[in-house]
Amino acid sequence: MNLFLESPQQEAERLLREQQRQPYGASTPSGPGAVTSAPPSPWGGAAPYASSAQPAPQPAPQPMPQSAPYSAQPAAYPGQPQADWERYSLEQETYRDEMAFNRKRASARKRCGILRALAFVIAVPLMLIVAFVVSYVLTCILNGASPDDIALLLGDLWARVQGWLHL
């Protein structure tokens, strides 16, 4: 996706600014429809494929009117109605929709990262506790404890944990 979309009005303004920056006589036509002269032939004169079309004379740059700084409305450019800057632009709306989608996706990614971290903080100790209890029960079974003995041993284990935690 090209993030640097340029309306025809913006392109014309950019070309006008480029023309104003170049010294007089050093302008090179650029942009769509620009005509350039053919390079000279090494044997003198123009190259055989050169066209007889000369570059069109450039109009004298007009100074852009200045508006008050930070004004609510932009300044009107020469030959441009005041309402042109309010014109509907599909590119701008598409770009705005893309940016909104990217913001939503980034916030969802942050939420998922936070939930993943919380799950990690809670799940790891729980898995360690479950692993300890399972290994304790299996050790008791290997030592020959009956189901009633395992229930009593687990009750004693819970009483010890409550004693350590002072519940």
N, C-alpha and C positions, 0 to 999 in steps of 0.2 A: 504494500500500500504506500503510495506516495503521500507523505505528510505535508509536502510543500506545494499545495494546490494554489494556483494563481488564477484569479478571474481576469477576463480581458481588460477590465479597468485597471487592476493592479499591475498587469503587465505593461500597459501603456504608461502608467506612472513611473514604473521602474525604468523603462526605456528613456523617459524624459529626464529622470534624475541622472542616468548614465551619460546622456548627451550634455547635460549641464556641467558635469564634472570634467569632461574632456576639454582640452584647450582648443581654441578656434583653429580649424584646418586639420586637426588630427582625428577627426571623427571617422569611424569606420562603421558603415551601416551594418546592423545586426538585426536579427529577428526575422519573422516570417515575411516573405515578399521582398527582402532586401536585395538590391542589385549591386554586384561588385564588378569591377573591371578585371579583365583577364591579365595574368602575369605577363611581363614582357618576354619576348623570345630571346634566346641567347644570341641570335643572328641579327638582332636589331628589329625594332618595330614591335608590333603586337603579335601574339601567337596566332597561327592560322585559325584556330577555333575560337578566337576572341569575338565577342559580340560587339556590335556597334552601339549598344545601349550604354548611356552614361548614367551614373548614379543620380537619382532624383535629388534636387536641391532640398536641403533640410530646412524646415521652417524655423524662424528664430525662436528660441525658447522663451516662453512667457513666464514671468515670475508667478509663483503660486501665492494666492492670497493668504495672509496670516490670520489665524483665528486666535481668540484669547486662549492662553495655555490652560489645559485641563477643562475646556468647555464641554458642555453636554453634547453639542453637535459638532461634527467635523466641518472643516472649511470646505466651501464649494470650489471645485477645480474649474479652470476655464473650459467651457463647452460641456459642462456636466451639470445636469439638474441637481438640485439639492437632495431629492429623494432617491438618487441612485445608490447611495450607500446602504439604504434600507432594503434593497432588492433581495428577493428570495434566492438563496444559493444552495443547490442540492449538495455540492461538495462540502460546504460548511456544516450543513445538517448531518451529513454522513460522518464527517469527522467528529462532530459533537456526540453522535450516537456511539461511535467507536470508543471515544474517551470515557463516556459514561459506562460502557460495558467493561472497559479495562479497570475503572475504579471499583466497580462491583466485584470483579474477579479478584482484584488485589485484596479487598476487604474480606472476601470469603476465604482467601488463602491465609490471611492473618488469623481469622477465627479458627480455621482448621488447625493451624499451627499451635494456637493456644490450647485448644481442646486436646490435641495430641500430647502436648507437654503435661497437661493435667492428668490425662489418662496414664501416662508413663509414671508420673509421681505416685499415683494411687495404685496402679496395677503391679508395679514391681514389688512393693512391700507385701501386697496381698498374695502374690505368687510365692514369695519366700515363706510366708506363714503357712500357706497350703502345702508347700513342699516339705516344710518341717513337720507338720502334723501327719502327713501321709508317711513320711519316713519313720516317725515315732510309732505309728500304728503298725507298720510293717515290721519294725524291729520287735515290737511286743508279740506279734503273731509268730515270728521266727523263734522267739524264746518260749513259745508254748502257751501263750495266754489265751483264755477262752473269750468269747464275745462279752460275757459279763465282766471279766477282768479288764478288758479293753475299755468298756464304758466307765469303770471305776478309775482306771488310770487317766482317761481323758478328763474326768471330773476333777481329779487331783491336779492335773496340769492346769486346768482353768482356774482353780483356787490359787495356785502359785502365781499365775499371771496377774490375777486380781490383787494379790498381795504385793507384787512388784509395782503395779500401777496405782495402788492405794484407791481402788474403786469402791 
